[in-house]
Amino acid sequence: MASLTAVSQPQSLYIKPRLVSPPHQFRSVFLVTGLASGFCGVRAAMPRKAVIVSATTAEKPKKGEPKGFVEEMRFVAMRLHTRDQAKEGEKEVKQPEEKAVTKWDPTIQGYLKFLVDSKVVYDTLEAIVQEAPHPFCASVTDRATSISRTNMLVFTDAEFRNTGLERSASLAEDLEWFKEQGHTIPEPSSPGLTYAQYLKELSVKDPQAFICHFYNIYFAHTAGGRMIGKKVAEKLLNNKGLEFYKWDGDLPQLLQNVRDKLNKVAEDWTREEKDHCLEETEKSFGLSGEILRLILS
């Protein structure tokens, strides 16, 4: 359940995320602008007060379940939020574009750019998983010993294919609907193309970093992404719900299934490999944020 809360300007001090035991509860916080807090950097004037929307995410582990490595990824993501965005946030607000904004003016043109670039990313991510050999292998260098070895992630039908979280087909339906309404669908732009190319590079050289993006792209969309869709629908689409924000089946269970598989993959990683995956979180936020900002363009 979401709630509106007025908050003063952030007063938290910046502390780099620490890889320590995560808290029991995770809250994903979304700016009233509709931009998920995980994607920082919305350009805006510095407001005297900001209004935020907070909602517990669908990815919170059920009571009694082993949390595993996914909980570490979630915890590090939380620590990269500002204090305005989440009470556990530790990121210092240094730039005006990192502040919450009270005035939100999305446009159909900007939203279409966002959807198109999002589709480029999902197309790429899902093609990588579908087309990967059995197993998906990458030759990596151990950062402690500088010794090259083969790192293996198994992407099989029973693992990360057909998870129910895939978004590419849904986005295609939505873009076709906009076209039928008379809107011109833009070509993919730099934010989406850049992110897609980066994912391709990671998939062949850096499995741990790739998994970080896989996790953040899908799980963030089920939380902050849905809030964005709701706000855009209210503002621009007469409350029409797009397919991008709908899933077949029970979403919490779909998320839990993927969470379990991610935890299973990470069981064979060294502590250094896990830390490397966690360190990629900020990069994931930045690339996703560039795409989100298209909504206001």
C-alpha beads as a LAMMPS data file, in Angstrom:
LAMMPS data file: protein, C-alpha beads

297 atoms
296 bonds

1 atom types
1 bond types

-500.0 500.0 xlo xhi
-500.0 500.0 ylo yhi
-500.0 500.0 zlo zhi

Masses

1 110.0

Atoms # bond

1 1 1 0.000 0.000 0.000
2 1 1 1.389 3.384 -0.983
3 1 1 1.223 6.544 1.069
4 1 1 2.030 10.192 0.469
5 1 1 4.484 11.743 2.849
6 1 1 5.849 15.287 2.992
7 1 1 9.526 15.385 3.832
8 1 1 12.039 18.123 4.428
9 1 1 15.279 18.460 2.510
10 1 1 17.742 15.606 3.096
11 1 1 20.097 15.903 6.045
12 1 1 21.873 12.529 5.903
13 1 1 25.626 12.216 5.705
14 1 1 27.194 10.221 2.903
15 1 1 28.572 6.845 3.858
16 1 1 29.741 4.414 1.207
17 1 1 27.639 1.246 1.073
18 1 1 29.025 -1.434 3.356
19 1 1 28.767 -5.105 2.592
20 1 1 27.316 -6.150 5.914
21 1 1 24.337 -8.145 7.078
22 1 1 21.177 -6.620 5.577
23 1 1 18.251 -5.296 7.580
24 1 1 15.072 -7.320 7.981
25 1 1 12.848 -4.944 6.064
26 1 1 13.287 -3.246 2.711
27 1 1 11.245 -0.331 1.472
28 1 1 11.431 0.985 -2.030
29 1 1 10.597 4.671 -2.189
30 1 1 9.407 6.499 -5.264
31 1 1 9.445 10.210 -5.904
32 1 1 6.088 11.806 -6.599
33 1 1 7.582 12.589 -9.977
34 1 1 6.984 8.950 -10.684
35 1 1 10.661 8.163 -10.994
36 1 1 11.830 5.242 -8.897
37 1 1 14.300 6.115 -6.220
38 1 1 16.645 3.433 -7.458
39 1 1 17.166 5.545 -10.546
40 1 1 18.584 8.763 -9.211
41 1 1 19.282 11.935 -11.110
42 1 1 16.070 13.633 -12.246
43 1 1 16.906 17.167 -13.270
44 1 1 14.767 19.612 -11.345
45 1 1 14.778 22.811 -9.383
46 1 1 15.619 22.555 -5.697
47 1 1 12.267 22.436 -3.892
48 1 1 11.730 23.686 -0.375
49 1 1 9.762 20.550 0.382
50 1 1 9.325 17.345 -1.539
51 1 1 6.545 14.808 -1.537
52 1 1 7.440 11.156 -1.917
53 1 1 5.476 7.994 -2.354
54 1 1 6.626 4.959 -0.429
55 1 1 5.623 1.359 -0.958
56 1 1 6.894 -1.964 0.284
57 1 1 8.317 -3.831 -2.679
58 1 1 7.182 -7.192 -3.945
59 1 1 10.678 -8.573 -3.477
60 1 1 10.678 -8.630 0.311
61 1 1 11.558 -12.195 1.397
62 1 1 8.852 -14.113 3.190
63 1 1 9.285 -14.661 6.902
64 1 1 11.407 -17.698 7.643
65 1 1 12.878 -17.992 4.143
66 1 1 16.664 -18.061 3.729
67 1 1 17.660 -14.683 2.332
68 1 1 20.812 -15.615 0.436
69 1 1 22.841 -13.380 -1.830
70 1 1 19.814 -11.610 -3.320
71 1 1 19.250 -9.985 0.044
72 1 1 22.777 -8.577 -0.149
73 1 1 22.029 -7.101 -3.586
74 1 1 18.823 -5.570 -2.294
75 1 1 20.567 -4.165 0.762
76 1 1 23.337 -2.494 -1.236
77 1 1 20.743 -0.976 -3.560
78 1 1 18.947 0.470 -0.552
79 1 1 22.122 2.038 0.787
80 1 1 22.570 3.849 -2.529
81 1 1 19.331 5.755 -1.980
82 1 1 19.232 9.171 -0.347
83 1 1 17.678 9.618 3.077
84 1 1 14.662 11.307 1.440
85 1 1 14.122 8.192 -0.633
86 1 1 14.541 5.657 2.162
87 1 1 15.350 5.785 5.837
88 1 1 18.223 3.344 5.284
89 1 1 19.602 5.510 2.471
90 1 1 23.105 6.865 2.870
91 1 1 23.784 8.636 -0.402
92 1 1 24.431 12.342 0.008
93 1 1 22.452 14.653 -2.255
94 1 1 25.174 16.641 -4.007
95 1 1 23.509 17.800 -7.215
96 1 1 20.154 19.547 -7.808
97 1 1 19.108 16.750 -10.174
98 1 1 19.346 14.258 -7.313
99 1 1 16.631 15.984 -5.321
100 1 1 12.967 15.056 -5.223
101 1 1 10.722 17.306 -7.265
102 1 1 7.166 18.452 -6.617
103 1 1 6.221 19.308 -10.204
104 1 1 6.012 16.414 -12.627
105 1 1 5.217 17.027 -16.281
106 1 1 5.704 13.859 -18.324
107 1 1 4.862 13.965 -22.006
108 1 1 3.600 11.311 -24.388
109 1 1 6.675 11.872 -26.536
110 1 1 9.005 11.454 -23.589
111 1 1 7.150 8.406 -22.328
112 1 1 7.333 6.779 -25.756
113 1 1 11.085 7.356 -25.765
114 1 1 11.260 5.676 -22.379
115 1 1 9.224 2.687 -23.559
116 1 1 11.247 2.305 -26.764
117 1 1 14.590 2.448 -24.980
118 1 1 13.318 0.122 -22.268
119 1 1 12.358 -2.367 -24.966
120 1 1 15.860 -2.217 -26.428
121 1 1 17.258 -3.169 -23.020
122 1 1 14.739 -5.951 -22.394
123 1 1 15.157 -7.281 -25.935
124 1 1 18.885 -7.497 -25.375
125 1 1 18.692 -8.949 -21.890
126 1 1 16.205 -11.621 -22.905
127 1 1 18.095 -12.496 -26.097
128 1 1 21.291 -12.993 -24.094
129 1 1 19.553 -15.426 -21.769
130 1 1 17.705 -17.242 -24.550
131 1 1 20.682 -17.567 -26.876
132 1 1 23.373 -18.352 -24.324
133 1 1 25.097 -21.723 -24.740
134 1 1 24.649 -24.474 -22.156
135 1 1 26.169 -23.443 -19.838
136 1 1 26.725 -19.728 -20.250
137 1 1 30.472 -19.355 -19.788
138 1 1 32.816 -16.439 -19.520
139 1 1 36.538 -16.438 -19.080
140 1 1 37.358 -14.122 -16.213
141 1 1 40.452 -13.206 -14.276
142 1 1 40.495 -13.787 -10.547
143 1 1 41.121 -10.332 -9.100
144 1 1 43.100 -11.680 -6.182
145 1 1 45.456 -13.999 -8.084
146 1 1 45.272 -12.552 -11.630
147 1 1 44.774 -16.132 -12.824
148 1 1 42.346 -16.592 -15.689
149 1 1 39.653 -19.195 -15.200
150 1 1 36.290 -20.086 -16.663
151 1 1 33.288 -18.857 -14.777
152 1 1 30.009 -20.596 -15.490
153 1 1 26.428 -19.460 -15.077
154 1 1 23.805 -21.938 -16.148
155 1 1 21.032 -20.268 -18.132
156 1 1 18.622 -23.086 -18.899
157 1 1 14.884 -23.268 -19.308
158 1 1 14.749 -24.282 -15.661
159 1 1 16.793 -21.288 -14.588
160 1 1 16.529 -17.809 -16.111
161 1 1 14.576 -18.488 -19.260
162 1 1 10.812 -18.024 -19.267
163 1 1 10.686 -16.746 -15.707
164 1 1 7.457 -14.849 -16.238
165 1 1 9.230 -11.539 -15.591
166 1 1 10.112 -10.953 -19.270
167 1 1 8.894 -7.598 -20.579
168 1 1 9.861 -7.448 -24.251
169 1 1 6.630 -8.889 -25.665
170 1 1 4.510 -6.699 -23.384
171 1 1 6.356 -3.601 -24.510
172 1 1 5.800 -4.566 -28.154
173 1 1 2.052 -4.742 -27.482
174 1 1 2.051 -1.353 -25.789
175 1 1 3.988 0.343 -28.567
176 1 1 1.606 -1.132 -31.135
177 1 1 -1.299 0.299 -29.136
178 1 1 0.272 3.774 -29.139
179 1 1 0.794 3.461 -32.892
180 1 1 -2.879 2.615 -33.354
181 1 1 -3.762 5.776 -31.432
182 1 1 -1.910 7.807 -34.051
183 1 1 1.372 8.358 -32.215
184 1 1 4.702 8.145 -34.004
185 1 1 7.010 5.631 -32.374
186 1 1 10.509 7.108 -32.029
187 1 1 13.728 5.332 -32.862
188 1 1 15.832 4.010 -29.979
189 1 1 18.079 6.661 -28.477
190 1 1 21.469 6.722 -26.814
191 1 1 20.449 5.727 -23.247
192 1 1 18.833 2.473 -24.340
193 1 1 21.418 1.625 -26.988
194 1 1 24.280 2.317 -24.592
195 1 1 22.814 0.118 -21.880
196 1 1 22.058 -2.696 -24.327
197 1 1 25.612 -2.700 -25.636
198 1 1 26.981 -2.729 -22.111
199 1 1 24.854 -5.761 -21.240
200 1 1 26.187 -7.595 -24.295
201 1 1 29.749 -6.903 -23.210
202 1 1 29.117 -8.042 -19.642
203 1 1 27.449 -11.241 -20.775
204 1 1 30.679 -12.485 -22.345
205 1 1 33.283 -11.123 -19.965
206 1 1 31.778 -10.432 -16.537
207 1 1 29.019 -12.819 -15.332
208 1 1 28.806 -11.387 -11.825
209 1 1 28.252 -7.850 -13.095
210 1 1 25.713 -9.137 -15.613
211 1 1 23.729 -10.833 -12.850
212 1 1 23.633 -7.540 -10.938
213 1 1 21.962 -5.841 -13.894
214 1 1 19.660 -8.809 -14.510
215 1 1 18.445 -8.560 -10.923
216 1 1 18.074 -4.785 -10.784
217 1 1 16.340 -4.422 -14.152
218 1 1 13.641 -6.983 -13.438
219 1 1 13.109 -6.448 -9.738
220 1 1 13.121 -2.645 -9.846
221 1 1 10.454 -2.695 -12.531
222 1 1 8.132 -4.769 -10.349
223 1 1 8.428 -2.157 -7.606
224 1 1 9.218 1.397 -8.720
225 1 1 8.325 0.594 -12.297
226 1 1 4.719 -0.098 -11.391
227 1 1 4.462 3.207 -9.547
228 1 1 5.788 4.988 -12.630
229 1 1 3.221 3.259 -14.798
230 1 1 0.394 4.212 -12.478
231 1 1 1.390 7.867 -12.374
232 1 1 1.869 8.120 -16.127
233 1 1 -1.495 6.455 -16.676
234 1 1 -3.152 8.972 -14.372
235 1 1 -1.436 11.915 -16.003
236 1 1 -1.481 10.997 -19.689
237 1 1 -3.479 7.861 -20.474
238 1 1 -6.820 8.284 -18.717
239 1 1 -5.766 5.568 -16.277
240 1 1 -5.166 2.961 -18.984
241 1 1 -2.952 0.211 -17.665
242 1 1 -0.214 -0.862 -20.064
243 1 1 0.883 -4.457 -20.560
244 1 1 4.369 -3.422 -19.430
245 1 1 3.021 -3.336 -15.893
246 1 1 1.094 -6.615 -15.978
247 1 1 2.336 -10.132 -15.317
248 1 1 0.782 -13.522 -15.926
249 1 1 0.557 -15.458 -12.707
250 1 1 1.319 -14.491 -9.132
251 1 1 4.011 -11.810 -9.231
252 1 1 5.396 -12.386 -5.703
253 1 1 5.820 -16.065 -6.536
254 1 1 7.490 -15.279 -9.868
255 1 1 9.926 -13.036 -8.029
256 1 1 10.584 -15.667 -5.399
257 1 1 11.318 -18.263 -8.078
258 1 1 13.923 -15.994 -9.673
259 1 1 15.299 -15.008 -6.286
260 1 1 15.860 -18.669 -5.447
261 1 1 17.658 -19.278 -8.733
262 1 1 19.873 -16.229 -8.306
263 1 1 20.786 -17.392 -4.824
264 1 1 21.604 -20.824 -6.216
265 1 1 23.923 -19.373 -8.861
266 1 1 25.741 -17.237 -6.288
267 1 1 26.374 -20.196 -3.978
268 1 1 29.428 -21.127 -6.026
269 1 1 30.882 -17.614 -6.105
270 1 1 33.793 -16.528 -3.989
271 1 1 33.339 -13.626 -1.585
272 1 1 35.312 -11.473 -4.013
273 1 1 33.006 -12.356 -6.887
274 1 1 29.973 -11.521 -4.780
275 1 1 31.460 -8.176 -3.812
276 1 1 32.213 -7.454 -7.451
277 1 1 28.568 -8.100 -8.303
278 1 1 27.439 -5.741 -5.545
279 1 1 29.822 -3.039 -6.721
280 1 1 28.042 -2.983 -10.082
281 1 1 24.806 -1.746 -8.481
282 1 1 25.642 1.928 -8.822
283 1 1 26.390 1.457 -12.530
284 1 1 23.028 -0.252 -12.945
285 1 1 21.274 2.661 -11.243
286 1 1 23.021 5.187 -13.468
287 1 1 22.231 3.484 -16.765
288 1 1 18.616 2.853 -15.831
289 1 1 18.280 6.431 -14.623
290 1 1 19.302 7.767 -18.026
291 1 1 16.397 5.867 -19.577
292 1 1 13.942 7.000 -16.905
293 1 1 14.810 10.642 -17.481
294 1 1 13.485 10.293 -21.018
295 1 1 9.969 10.457 -19.542
296 1 1 10.482 14.153 -18.778
297 1 1 12.172 14.967 -22.090

Bonds

1 1 1 2
2 1 2 3
3 1 3 4
4 1 4 5
5 1 5 6
6 1 6 7
7 1 7 8
8 1 8 9
9 1 9 10
10 1 10 11
11 1 11 12
12 1 12 13
13 1 13 14
14 1 14 15
15 1 15 16
16 1 16 17
17 1 17 18
18 1 18 19
19 1 19 20
20 1 20 21
21 1 21 22
22 1 22 23
23 1 23 24
24 1 24 25
25 1 25 26
26 1 26 27
27 1 27 28
28 1 28 29
29 1 29 30
30 1 30 31
31 1 31 32
32 1 32 33
33 1 33 34
34 1 34 35
35 1 35 36
36 1 36 37
37 1 37 38
38 1 38 39
39 1 39 40
40 1 40 41
41 1 41 42
42 1 42 43
43 1 43 44
44 1 44 45
45 1 45 46
46 1 46 47
47 1 47 48
48 1 48 49
49 1 49 50
50 1 50 51
51 1 51 52
52 1 52 53
53 1 53 54
54 1 54 55
55 1 55 56
56 1 56 57
57 1 57 58
58 1 58 59
59 1 59 60
60 1 60 61
61 1 61 62
62 1 62 63
63 1 63 64
64 1 64 65
65 1 65 66
66 1 66 67
67 1 67 68
68 1 68 69
69 1 69 70
70 1 70 71
71 1 71 72
72 1 72 73
73 1 73 74
74 1 74 75
75 1 75 76
76 1 76 77
77 1 77 78
78 1 78 79
79 1 79 80
80 1 80 81
81 1 81 82
82 1 82 83
83 1 83 84
84 1 84 85
85 1 85 86
86 1 86 87
87 1 87 88
88 1 88 89
89 1 89 90
90 1 90 91
91 1 91 92
92 1 92 93
93 1 93 94
94 1 94 95
95 1 95 96
96 1 96 97
97 1 97 98
98 1 98 99
99 1 99 100
100 1 100 101
101 1 101 102
102 1 102 103
103 1 103 104
104 1 104 105
105 1 105 106
106 1 106 107
107 1 107 108
108 1 108 109
109 1 109 110
110 1 110 111
111 1 111 112
112 1 112 113
113 1 113 114
114 1 114 115
115 1 115 116
116 1 116 117
117 1 117 118
118 1 118 119
119 1 119 120
120 1 120 121
121 1 121 122
122 1 122 123
123 1 123 124
124 1 124 125
125 1 125 126
126 1 126 127
127 1 127 128
128 1 128 129
129 1 129 130
130 1 130 131
131 1 131 132
132 1 132 133
133 1 133 134
134 1 134 135
135 1 135 136
136 1 136 137
137 1 137 138
138 1 138 139
139 1 139 140
140 1 140 141
141 1 141 142
142 1 142 143
143 1 143 144
144 1 144 145
145 1 145 146
146 1 146 147
147 1 147 148
148 1 148 149
149 1 149 150
150 1 150 151
151 1 151 152
152 1 152 153
153 1 153 154
154 1 154 155
155 1 155 156
156 1 156 157
157 1 157 158
158 1 158 159
159 1 159 160
160 1 160 161
161 1 161 162
162 1 162 163
163 1 163 164
164 1 164 165
165 1 165 166
166 1 166 167
167 1 167 168
168 1 168 169
169 1 169 170
170 1 170 171
171 1 171 172
172 1 172 173
173 1 173 174
174 1 174 175
175 1 175 176
176 1 176 177
177 1 177 178
178 1 178 179
179 1 179 180
180 1 180 181
181 1 181 182
182 1 182 183
183 1 183 184
184 1 184 185
185 1 185 186
186 1 186 187
187 1 187 188
188 1 188 189
189 1 189 190
190 1 190 191
191 1 191 192
192 1 192 193
193 1 193 194
194 1 194 195
195 1 195 196
196 1 196 197
197 1 197 198
198 1 198 199
199 1 199 200
200 1 200 201
201 1 201 202
202 1 202 203
203 1 203 204
204 1 204 205
205 1 205 206
206 1 206 207
207 1 207 208
208 1 208 209
209 1 209 210
210 1 210 211
211 1 211 212
212 1 212 213
213 1 213 214
214 1 214 215
215 1 215 216
216 1 216 217
217 1 217 218
218 1 218 219
219 1 219 220
220 1 220 221
221 1 221 222
222 1 222 223
223 1 223 224
224 1 224 225
225 1 225 226
226 1 226 227
227 1 227 228
228 1 228 229
229 1 229 230
230 1 230 231
231 1 231 232
232 1 232 233
233 1 233 234
234 1 234 235
235 1 235 236
236 1 236 237
237 1 237 238
238 1 238 239
239 1 239 240
240 1 240 241
241 1 241 242
242 1 242 243
243 1 243 244
244 1 244 245
245 1 245 246
246 1 246 247
247 1 247 248
248 1 248 249
249 1 249 250
250 1 250 251
251 1 251 252
252 1 252 253
253 1 253 254
254 1 254 255
255 1 255 256
256 1 256 257
257 1 257 258
258 1 258 259
259 1 259 260
260 1 260 261
261 1 261 262
262 1 262 263
263 1 263 264
264 1 264 265
265 1 265 266
266 1 266 267
267 1 267 268
268 1 268 269
269 1 269 270
270 1 270 271
271 1 271 272
272 1 272 273
273 1 273 274
274 1 274 275
275 1 275 276
276 1 276 277
277 1 277 278
278 1 278 279
279 1 279 280
280 1 280 281
281 1 281 282
282 1 282 283
283 1 283 284
284 1 284 285
285 1 285 286
286 1 286 287
287 1 287 288
288 1 288 289
289 1 289 290
290 1 290 291
291 1 291 292
292 1 292 293
293 1 293 294
294 1 294 295
295 1 295 296
296 1 296 297
